[in-house]
Structures are given as C-alpha cells and as structure tokens.
Amino acid sequence: MKILSVNAGSSSLKFTLIELPEEKVVISGTFEKIGIDGSFYTIKYKGEKDKKEAKLETHTDAVKILLDELINYKVIKSYDEIDGVGHRLVHGGDKYTESVLINDDVLETVEKLVPLAPLHNPANLVGVRSFMEVLPKTPMVAVFDTAFHQSMSEEEFLYAIPREWYERYGVRRYGFHGTSHRYIATKMKEILGEDKKIISCHIGNGASLCAIKDGKSIATSMGFTPIAGVIMGTRCGDIDVGLLPYVMSQTKKSFDDVMTDLNKKSGMIGLTGVSSDMRDVEEGYNNKDSKCITAMNMYANKIVDYISMYDAKLEGADYIVFTAGVGENSDVMRDMVISRLAYRGIKLDSEKNSTRGITGVISADDSTVKVCVLPTDEELMIAKDTYDLINK
Ligand code: AMP
C-alpha cells in the first residue's frame, strides 16, 4: 500500500510516501512559504534532491502539485493509487488516546481543541482539509502528538493549581512528541523482544523526555504546551511563571511579545546570543566561548535532572535512549549528559559514542543502565497507524 505521511504547518507542508507493509520510503519533500512570496518546494527521490519554485497560494495548491509530481516521478499513475493519508495533528486533548480515521466528528473535535493549540491545530486542519478536497475518497488518519501521553496518571498530569482550571478548562500536562516517544517504545520492544523501562530523550530543536513503562508513557517533560521541560533551541523550558509580570512591567512588552521571546528567543539562542543550532553552540563551546560553555552545561544539567527524576519514577531505568537531531548526532552532548550520571554507575563506551552515525548501544559493558542511540521515525509511525486503521 502507498501511504502518504503528512505534516502541515501554517506555511509549510512536509510529506513522505511510504510503502507498507514493506516500510519502504519512496519519495519525500517539503513545500515552503505557502501563501507567502517566494514559495518553493523540494523533492527527494532516490538520493537526489530537486528544488523548484512554484506559486503556492494555498495548501491545496501544494497538495495538487505534490500529487502531480508523484505522477511525474512515476511513483503513481493516478491519484487513486494513494491508499491513505496520515496527518500529524499536534493536539488531541484528553479525547484521543490513539490515532483515528478522520470523519466529520473528528474534524469537529479537533476544531474544538484549537484553543489548546492555537498555532498548530488550525494549520494541521488546513492540511487535512486540503487533502480531503483533492482526494475526497481516500481514507485520512489523524495521528496526535499528545496521544501517547494519555496513559499518564492524574497525579502526573495535574498541576497544583485551582482544580477548576483543570475541570472546566482542561489545564493539565498533555505532553508532546508522543509519536516519536511511541516509536522509541515500539522499536525498543521490537529489538529486545520485551518491554523494558526506558527513558526516551528526544533532543532536537524542540526537546522532551519521556519515562516509558510497559510500553506506555508514565511521565513527560513538556506540559500544557511544548514550552515546558528541558532547555531547547529557542524555548526556555521550565521557568518560574512569577517572572512574567515583572518582565512585562520592566520591558513594557505585551504578554504576547513576552511569550514570543520565551518561545523563539530563549533556550540556546537566548543564552548564547549566537545560535539555536547545537552545532554552532558546540563550536563556541570548543572555542571556549564562556556563554556557550554555560549554555551547554545548563542544557546537559536540565536533561540530567529529568533523567534522574524518571529513573526514580521507573524505580531504576533499564535503558536511556537518545534520539532526534542533537540526541542522534551530538556525541559531545551525550557525553556531557551521561558523565553527570556516573554516581549511578552509568557510563559510556567513549569509542562507540564518538563513532559517527552510530545507532545502538553506546554504554560501557559494565554500565548499570544501557544507553542507546536510536534515530526516530515519526513519518513511519504515522504511515503505520494509517495502514493499520485502513486494514482494520
Ligand atoms: P531536529 O529538531 O530533530 O530536526 O534537530 C535539529 C537540531 O539537531 C539542529 O538544530 C541541531 O541543533 C541539531 N544537530 C543536528 N546535527 C547535529 C550535529 N552533528 N551535532 C550537534 N547537533 C546537531
């Protein structure tokens, strides 16, 4: 079956066409600056990347070009050959604990959840509706970033705030990156043959950790929104909310502007003033730039805080898994994190850790917790859910 895995943002649309059950990635691409001047798209096919300019006024324009390109590239002969489309949806609230086939009810519910994710859900919905317009008979599936974390206990997801805020307005920890953490849980089970106690560290531009027990999320570092938890490329992670009114009064900035600063100008870019990209910060660190050194140490410390917390919740983790851009590629950051866990007998095999592009176990043989690198694959997870639901 040919399944399209789709991630629509406010001005972008990413797709990967995957053949299932073979799990073979056929073609992928990104449409950018939709509705903005200078729109273009790139297509990756058989190792070659092709960039083209195109007038993309709406997401529907992008979907039509996407499908026509699939015909051009001789991946399909007609639109009917697309058996299903899986859509990444950021917020499923507490309503969706797993992926679902999209119908009018689902669309209505996701629409109702827009206040919980005002930036993401509307853009995701535009993506869904554009595909529905062009492929009206093709099954569509919604895969929620929040769904995997719905297994958290009330003690874990509640904040110590007036209960009414939760009961009336749904203010609680939801957690994100669920599709990635679920991929790690599933893949580790596939590799090991059984469920182990895992701390999944999804560390990319956005970052979150997840404690996984019996294949389920029992705790995660992002919260009501993705701003919470560890330090990220541009997001601050956990901070004291008491600083908000003070910053607003001192800077005369509006609440929205301060929130933009915390989401887009904080984290590594805020601390270093250099870059949100770990490669640049690492370069500064190697060149003994004091701000980069502080930022890298803070970044590692915060990850260690969460690992230690989750190790306790799991009553001793079996595996720590690094994934996403930084987790998969930065041996320096992995080393900074794991060396802080020496007190717990956790140690890396430094040769394995510094091997470029390594996947698999990177801990020393006598480490009390095994440490792995495992590249995440959210697109595959979305495609698999779509395949499974279509064939149910
Ligand atoms: P993601 O959000 O998972 O795509 O991760 C993107 C981030 O991964 C980039 O912003 C970089 O900070 C980081 N990254 C990618 N490659 C490397 C590398 N070789 N070394 C350190 N960080 C990297």
Boltz pocket constraint, residues with backbone or C-beta under 6 A from the ligand:
constraints:
  - pocket:
      binder: B
      contacts: [[A, 203], [A, 204], [A, 205], [A, 206], [A, 233], [A, 276], [A, 277], [A, 278], [A, 279], [A, 282], [A, 324], [A, 325], [A, 326], [A, 329], [A, 330]]
      max_distance: 6.0
